[in-house]
Amino acid sequence: MDNFEIETLAIRAGYDQTAEQENSEAIFPTSSFRYESAAQAAARFSGEEEGNIYSRFTNPTVRAFEKRLALMEGGESCVGTASGMSAILSTFMGLCQAGDHIVSSQSIFGTTKVLFTKYLAKFGVEVTFVSQTNIAEWQSAIQENTKAFFLETPSNPLTEVADLSALSALAKANACLLIVDNCFCTPVLQRPLEQGADIIIHSATKFIDGQGRGIGGAVVGSAELIEEPVRGFMRTAGPTMSAFNAWMFLKGLETLPVRMRAHCESARELALWLTNHSAVESVFYPGLESHPQFELAQKQQSAGGGLVSFKVKGSTEDAWSVIDNTNMLSITANLGDVKTSITHPATTTHSRVEPEARLQAGITDNLIRVSVGLESIEDIKQDLARGLDKLV
């Protein structure tokens, strides 16, 4: 299906119809599979024969999700995992060893930073954090043992856009891998492999699912980088995607192109509205001309995405007041849902990050993040106005 457009791939790719001739993908809720003989069982376990072995690492529903997402991202291989964080863990545990060094953007999810500094450090993997947008800092941070670059673009929650082509060139010149978290754009808005990335990571929990129903992750790239290193770790350590969640994510992929365009349209309108509100200090959205990386985002992404962040004129208490005065928006740290969500990053998603590092990443106490859903944009604006108008 290489020649089909992404809308068609999202609906048709990756699934082999069973003998039952079902039109909707089947779920295989089984822990194990039968073999025709002892010899076949031995051949499956040895790798001489392809086929299902055990659902910890071979399940038809999970495999269908993996194939579909790989095709949508333009990759050769994909591994589905139990969560977005387990996708990151599986990637670095599979590819790194004690003594390796990673250069990471400082503008990453708070839990990812904790994983790097608290847990990978235990195994002798060192991480240096740099500005997402300053190529010179990436260059200066490279060491002889640097194994990979890691970043999210756009970043969470300030939507900083990294120059993937420039980072790819720098990584290749220094024999490093470029690993990109693409869960905020999805392959509908951005395909990092085409811009020089080696590996893509997803939290399928976000826009891929799109309705806040399940937890999952994925790692996409070449067969060489994904199959033995990442799938091998997943098979052994067991951060496995469930068959039921894989089926939900397959259903989510079917509507992903339509949903992402609707998210982007409403997010841009909300960002413009916030820019003109007197209680708002600044707005962060790649689809605004005022965004520092607007031109790069126009080149790299097909739209601005569904995430809008803004700073109110005030303190933590003022930001909380805006959040608490909403009646419709969901006060939750999840994002990518059809339901618009609102959160205070400094005390939720990034609360485990040291205050100094948090401020260095631009996550101030007056910052609010909104994941724009698919409700009426007028209702979203009206709900936010309940709190913002009280600050004027």
C-alpha positions in Angstrom: 0.0 0.0 0.0 3.0 2.3 -0.4 1.3 4.4 -3.1 -1.8 5.2 -1.1 -2.4 8.6 0.6 -2.3 8.8 4.4 -6.1 8.9 4.7 -6.3 5.5 3.0 -3.4 4.0 4.9 -5.1 5.1 8.2 -8.1 3.0 7.3 -6.9 0.1 5.1 -3.2 -0.6 5.9 -1.7 -3.3 7.9 -4.5 -5.8 8.4 -4.9 -9.3 6.9 -8.5 -10.4 6.9 -9.1 -13.8 8.6 -11.1 -16.7 7.2 -14.2 -15.2 8.8 -14.0 -12.3 6.2 -14.7 -9.6 8.8 -14.8 -6.0 7.5 -13.7 -4.5 10.9 -10.5 -5.7 12.4 -10.7 -8.6 14.8 -9.4 -8.6 18.4 -7.3 -11.6 19.4 -7.6 -11.7 23.3 -5.5 -14.7 23.7 -2.3 -15.2 25.7 -0.9 -18.1 23.6 -1.2 -19.8 20.3 -1.4 -23.5 19.2 1.1 -25.2 16.9 0.5 -28.0 14.5 3.3 -30.0 15.9 6.2 -30.0 18.3 8.5 -29.3 15.3 6.5 -26.2 14.4 6.7 -25.0 18.0 10.5 -25.4 17.9 10.7 -23.6 14.6 8.7 -20.6 15.8 10.7 -20.3 19.0 14.0 -20.5 17.1 12.9 -17.9 14.6 13.2 -20.3 11.6 9.4 -19.9 11.0 7.5 -16.7 11.3 4.2 -16.8 13.3 2.5 -16.2 16.6 4.2 -17.5 19.7 3.0 -15.7 22.8 1.0 -12.4 23.1 3.7 -10.7 25.1 5.5 -10.2 21.8 3.4 -11.6 19.0 -0.3 -10.8 18.7 -2.2 -10.3 15.4 -4.1 -7.2 16.6 -1.0 -5.5 17.9 0.8 -6.5 14.7 -1.9 -4.9 12.6 -1.5 -1.6 14.6 2.3 -1.8 14.2 2.1 -2.3 10.4 -0.4 0.5 9.9 1.5 3.1 11.9 4.8 2.1 10.3 3.3 2.7 6.9 1.8 6.0 7.9 5.1 7.2 9.3 7.1 5.9 6.3 9.1 3.4 8.4 10.0 -0.2 7.9 9.1 -1.4 11.4 7.1 -0.6 14.4 6.9 -2.0 18.0 3.8 -1.4 20.0 4.3 -0.9 23.7 2.2 -0.6 26.9 2.6 3.2 27.1 4.5 6.2 25.6 7.0 6.0 28.5 7.6 2.3 27.9 8.2 3.2 24.3 11.0 5.6 25.3 12.3 3.2 27.9 12.4 0.3 25.4 14.2 2.4 22.8 17.0 3.5 25.1 17.4 0.2 26.9 17.5 -1.6 23.6 20.0 0.8 21.9 22.2 2.0 24.7 24.7 0.5 27.1 26.7 1.7 30.1 29.0 4.5 29.2 26.8 5.9 26.4 25.9 9.6 26.3 22.6 11.2 25.1 22.0 14.8 24.2 18.4 15.7 24.9 16.3 18.8 24.5 15.5 20.4 27.9 12.0 20.9 26.6 10.7 17.4 27.1 7.9 15.8 29.1 8.7 15.9 32.8 8.5 12.2 33.3 10.9 11.6 30.5 13.4 13.9 32.2 13.0 11.9 35.4 13.6 8.7 33.4 16.8 10.0 32.1 18.2 11.6 35.3 17.0 9.1 37.9 16.8 5.8 36.2 19.0 5.6 33.1 21.7 7.2 35.1 21.7 4.1 37.4 22.9 2.1 34.4 25.7 4.4 33.4 23.9 6.4 30.7 24.7 10.1 30.9 22.3 12.7 29.6 23.1 16.4 28.7 20.1 18.8 28.3 20.3 21.6 25.8 18.0 24.2 24.3 15.6 22.7 21.8 16.2 25.5 19.3 19.9 26.4 19.7 21.9 24.1 17.3 25.1 25.4 18.8 24.2 24.0 22.2 23.6 20.6 20.6 27.0 20.8 18.8 28.8 21.8 22.0 27.2 18.9 24.0 28.4 16.1 21.7 31.0 13.8 23.2 33.0 10.9 21.8 30.5 8.5 23.4 27.3 10.3 22.3 24.9 7.7 21.1 21.7 9.7 20.3 19.8 13.0 20.2 16.3 13.0 21.7 13.6 15.6 21.4 9.9 16.4 21.1 8.8 18.7 18.4 6.7 20.7 19.0 7.6 20.5 22.6 5.3 20.1 25.6 4.0 22.6 26.7 5.6 25.6 25.0 5.4 24.2 21.4 9.0 24.9 20.6 9.8 23.6 17.1 13.2 22.0 16.5 14.9 22.1 13.1 14.9 18.4 12.2 17.0 18.7 9.1 19.7 20.6 10.9 19.7 18.2 13.8 19.7 15.2 11.4 22.8 16.6 9.6 24.6 17.2 12.9 23.7 13.7 14.2 24.9 12.0 11.1 28.1 14.0 11.1 28.8 12.7 14.6 27.5 9.1 14.1 24.5 9.7 16.4 20.9 8.6 16.1 18.2 11.2 15.9 15.2 10.1 18.0 12.0 12.2 17.7 8.8 12.1 19.8 6.1 12.8 17.2 3.0 12.3 19.3 1.8 15.9 19.2 1.9 16.2 15.4 1.3 12.5 14.4 2.2 11.4 10.9 -0.7 13.5 9.6 1.1 16.8 10.3 4.8 15.7 10.3 6.9 12.7 9.2 10.3 13.1 10.9 11.8 10.1 9.1 11.5 12.0 5.8 13.4 14.9 7.5 16.3 12.8 8.6 15.2 11.2 11.9 16.2 7.6 12.6 13.5 6.7 15.1 10.0 8.1 15.9 8.4 7.6 19.3 4.6 7.9 20.0 2.4 8.0 23.0 -0.6 6.4 21.3 -2.5 7.5 24.4 -2.7 11.0 22.9 -4.0 11.9 19.4 -3.7 8.4 17.9 -6.4 7.1 20.3 -8.1 10.5 20.3 -10.7 9.7 22.9 -8.8 9.1 26.1 -9.7 5.4 26.3 -6.4 3.6 26.6 -2.7 3.7 27.3 -0.1 2.7 24.7 3.1 3.6 22.9 5.0 2.9 19.7 8.5 3.0 18.3 9.0 3.4 14.5 12.1 3.2 12.3 14.2 0.9 10.2 14.1 -2.8 10.8 17.8 -2.7 11.8 17.1 -0.3 14.6 13.8 -1.6 15.7 13.5 -5.3 15.4 16.4 -6.8 17.4 17.2 -3.9 19.7 13.7 -2.5 20.6 11.5 -5.5 20.0 14.1 -7.7 21.6 13.9 -5.6 24.8 10.1 -5.5 24.7 9.9 -9.3 24.2 12.2 -9.9 27.2 11.2 -7.2 29.6 7.5 -7.3 28.7 6.1 -3.7 28.4 3.5 -5.1 26.0 0.6 -3.4 24.3 -2.6 -5.3 24.9 -4.7 -6.6 22.0 -7.7 -4.6 23.1 -5.8 -1.4 23.3 -4.2 -2.1 19.9 -7.7 -2.5 18.4 -8.7 0.8 19.9 -5.7 2.5 18.4 -6.5 0.9 15.0 -9.9 2.5 15.3 -8.3 5.8 16.3 -6.0 5.8 13.3 -9.0 5.5 11.0 -10.2 9.0 11.9 -6.8 10.5 12.7 -6.4 12.6 9.6 -9.9 14.1 9.9 -9.5 14.8 13.6 -6.1 16.3 13.4 -7.2 18.9 10.8 -10.2 19.8 13.0 -8.0 20.1 16.1 -5.6 22.4 14.3 -8.3 24.6 12.9 -9.9 25.2 16.4 -6.5 25.5 18.1 -5.4 28.3 15.8 -8.6 30.1 16.3 -8.3 29.8 20.0 -4.7 31.0 19.9 -5.7 34.1 18.0 -8.5 34.8 20.5 -6.1 34.4 23.4 -3.6 36.8 21.8 -6.2 39.5 22.0 -7.4 39.0 25.6 -6.1 41.6 28.0 -5.5 39.0 30.8 -3.1 37.0 28.6 0.6 37.8 28.7 1.8 35.6 25.8 0.5 32.7 23.7 2.5 29.8 22.3 1.2 28.1 19.1 3.3 27.2 16.0 0.5 28.3 13.7 0.8 32.0 14.9 3.1 34.4 13.0 4.3 35.6 16.4 5.7 32.2 17.3 9.5 32.2 17.3 9.7 29.2 14.9 6.7 30.0 12.8 8.5 29.9 9.4 10.2 26.6 10.4 6.8 25.1 11.5 5.3 26.2 8.2 8.1 24.3 6.4 8.2 21.2 8.7 4.6 20.7 9.6 1.4 20.8 7.6 -0.5 22.6 10.4 0.2 24.0 13.9 -1.2 21.1 15.9 -3.9 20.9 18.6 -1.9 22.2 21.6 -2.0 25.8 22.8 -0.2 27.2 25.8 -0.5 30.7 27.3 0.7 32.8 30.2 -1.7 34.8 32.2 -0.8 38.1 33.8 -0.3 36.9 37.3 0.8 34.1 39.5 0.1 30.4 40.2 -3.1 31.5 42.0 -4.3 33.4 39.0 -3.6 30.5 36.6 -5.4 28.2 38.9 -8.3 30.6 39.1 -8.7 30.6 35.3 -8.6 26.8 35.3 -11.1 26.4 38.2 -13.6 28.8 36.7 -14.1 26.7 33.6 -17.3 24.7 33.6 -16.9 22.5 30.5 -13.2 22.0 29.9 -11.7 18.9 31.5 -9.1 19.6 34.2 -6.8 16.8 33.3 -3.1 16.3 32.3 -4.0 14.1 29.4 -4.1 15.6 25.9 -5.1 14.7 22.3 -8.7 14.0 23.3 -11.9 15.0 21.5 -12.7 16.7 24.8 -10.7 19.9 25.4 -8.5 19.6 28.4 -6.7 22.2 30.5 -3.9 21.9 33.0 -1.2 23.8 34.9 2.1 22.2 33.8 4.3 23.5 36.6 2.3 21.7 39.3 1.2 18.6 37.2 3.1 17.3 34.1 6.4 18.9 35.1 6.0 19.0 38.9 8.7 16.3 39.3 11.3 18.4 37.5 13.5 20.5 39.7 12.3 24.1 39.9 15.5 25.5 38.4 15.3 23.1 35.4 11.6 23.9 35.0 12.2 27.6 34.8 15.1 27.1 32.4 12.7 25.2 30.1 10.3 28.2 30.3 7.6 26.5 32.4 6.6 29.3 34.7 3.9 29.4 37.4 1.6 31.5 35.2 1.6 29.0 32.3 -1.6 27.1 31.3 -1.8 24.4 28.6 -4.9 23.7 26.6 -5.3 20.6 24.4 -8.0 21.8 22.0 -10.7 19.3 21.4 -13.5 19.0 18.9 -16.3 20.9 20.8 -17.6 24.1 19.4 -14.8 26.6 19.4 -17.2 29.3 20.5 -18.1 27.2 23.6 -14.4 26.6 24.3 -13.6 30.4 24.2 -16.7 31.2 26.3 -15.6 28.7 29.0 -12.1 30.1 29.2 -13.4 33.6 29.3 -15.2 32.8 32.6 -11.8 32.8 34.4 -9.8 35.1 32.2 -12.3 37.9 32.4 -12.0 37.8 36.2 -8.3 38.7 35.9 -9.0 41.9 34.0 
